[in-house]
């Protein structure tokens, strides 16, 4: 998966649906996450195609109710 504006937009749409505000979406990107051993989703996303795919899969998994 490549990092493009459509990928970011899709992730943010799902995050907004779950979190309810643009402010919380921003905070999510910049907050340490246990899933990535305390790294932020933004830092994982910026590592390249593998990081983009990881963040995308994580958000989609939680968005569709599989994440509990």
Secondary structure as the mmCIF struct_conf table of DSSP 4:
data_model
#
loop_
_struct_conf.conf_type_id
_struct_conf.id
_struct_conf.beg_label_comp_id
_struct_conf.beg_label_asym_id
_struct_conf.beg_label_seq_id
_struct_conf.end_label_comp_id
_struct_conf.end_label_asym_id
_struct_conf.end_label_seq_id
HELX_RH_AL_P HELX_RH_AL_P1 UNK A 5 UNK A 19
BEND BEND1 UNK A 21 UNK A 21
HELX_RH_AL_P HELX_RH_AL_P2 UNK A 22 UNK A 30
BEND BEND2 UNK A 31 UNK A 31
STRN STRN1 UNK A 32 UNK A 32
HELX_RH_3T_P HELX_RH_3T_P1 UNK A 34 UNK A 36
TURN_TY1_P TURN_TY1_P1 UNK A 37 UNK A 38
STRN STRN2 UNK A 40 UNK A 40
HELX_RH_AL_P HELX_RH_AL_P3 UNK A 41 UNK A 45
TURN_TY1_P TURN_TY1_P2 UNK A 46 UNK A 47
HELX_RH_AL_P HELX_RH_AL_P4 UNK A 49 UNK A 63
TURN_TY1_P TURN_TY1_P3 UNK A 64 UNK A 67
#
